[in-house]
């Protein structure tokens, strides 16, 4: 994260981090989410609810997404190395 991104995060409460999660990991997460919801990503008629809460998604792709080096660098930039879990 550069200084501008840190400033944007502080001002807006979020920031977009390009490449934070490798594309394959993101695709695996999406596949698992679609399977869990029972909805078909190719058939909008199956999308019955505006929001679907999915809990307990601790499979490998989600752990990999949350532990990417890009995100760890961002956490370090925001709160300091060794100051987050």
C-alpha positions as semicolon CSV with decimal commas, in nm:
position;residue;x (nm);y (nm);z (nm)
1;X;0,000;0,000;0,000
2;X;0,128;0,341;-0,084
3;X;0,067;0,656;0,122
4;X;-0,222;0,761;-0,102
5;X;-0,399;0,429;-0,049
6;X;-0,351;0,454;0,327
7;X;-0,500;0,805;0,319
8;X;-0,796;0,684;0,109
9;X;-0,855;0,402;0,356
10;X;-0,851;0,639;0,651
11;X;-1,089;0,882;0,476
12;X;-1,326;0,632;0,315
13;X;-1,297;0,320;0,532
14;X;-1,203;0,103;0,237
15;X;-0,954;0,086;-0,047
16;X;-0,924;-0,128;-0,357
17;X;-0,607;-0,334;-0,368
18;X;-0,535;-0,454;-0,720
19;X;-0,411;-0,812;-0,724
20;X;-0,477;-0,866;-0,353
21;X;-0,604;-1,216;-0,423
22;X;-0,475;-1,429;-0,709
23;X;-0,742;-1,483;-0,978
24;X;-0,749;-1,861;-0,931
25;X;-0,807;-1,825;-0,556
26;X;-1,089;-1,575;-0,618
27;X;-1,247;-1,811;-0,873
28;X;-1,228;-2,100;-0,626
29;X;-1,395;-1,885;-0,358
30;X;-1,671;-1,785;-0,599
31;X;-1,728;-2,147;-0,701
32;X;-1,766;-2,251;-0,338
33;X;-2,002;-1,963;-0,265
34;X;-2,223;-2,043;-0,563
35;X;-2,236;-2,407;-0,454
36;X;-2,325;-2,312;-0,096
37;X;-2,608;-2,079;-0,201
38;X;-2,756;-2,330;-0,443
39;X;-2,789;-2,055;-0,703
40;X;-2,670;-2,093;-1,060
41;X;-2,426;-1,821;-1,169
42;X;-2,545;-1,865;-1,527
43;X;-2,919;-1,845;-1,450
44;X;-3,037;-1,522;-1,287
45;X;-3,382;-1,674;-1,239
46;X;-3,232;-1,880;-0,956
47;X;-3,119;-1,566;-0,770
48;X;-3,413;-1,537;-0,532
49;X;-3,278;-1,309;-0,261
50;X;-3,100;-0,972;-0,281
51;X;-2,857;-1,081;-0,007
52;X;-2,752;-1,431;0,090
53;X;-2,555;-1,484;0,409
54;X;-2,312;-1,774;0,397
55;X;-2,131;-1,875;0,712
56;X;-1,860;-2,120;0,793
57;X;-1,660;-2,079;0,475
58;X;-1,317;-2,174;0,609
59;X;-1,209;-2,388;0,316
60;X;-0,859;-2,353;0,174
61;X;-0,934;-2,086;-0,088
62;X;-1,082;-1,852;0,173
63;X;-0,781;-1,896;0,401
64;X;-0,551;-1,833;0,105
65;X;-0,745;-1,518;0,012
66;X;-0,729;-1,376;0,364
67;X;-0,360;-1,455;0,396
68;X;-0,227;-1,320;0,069
69;X;0,104;-1,131;0,087
70;X;-0,062;-0,821;-0,062
71;X;-0,319;-0,814;0,220
72;X;-0,057;-0,879;0,487
73;X;0,146;-0,587;0,352
74;X;-0,168;-0,370;0,365
75;X;-0,241;-0,473;0,725
76;X;0,118;-0,387;0,817
77;X;0,087;-0,046;0,647
78;X;-0,238;0,033;0,827
79;X;-0,168;-0,085;1,181
80;X;0,200;-0,177;1,190
81;X;0,390;-0,500;1,151
82;X;0,317;-0,746;1,429
83;X;0,018;-0,546;1,556
84;X;-0,260;-0,753;1,398
85;X;-0,377;-1,114;1,389
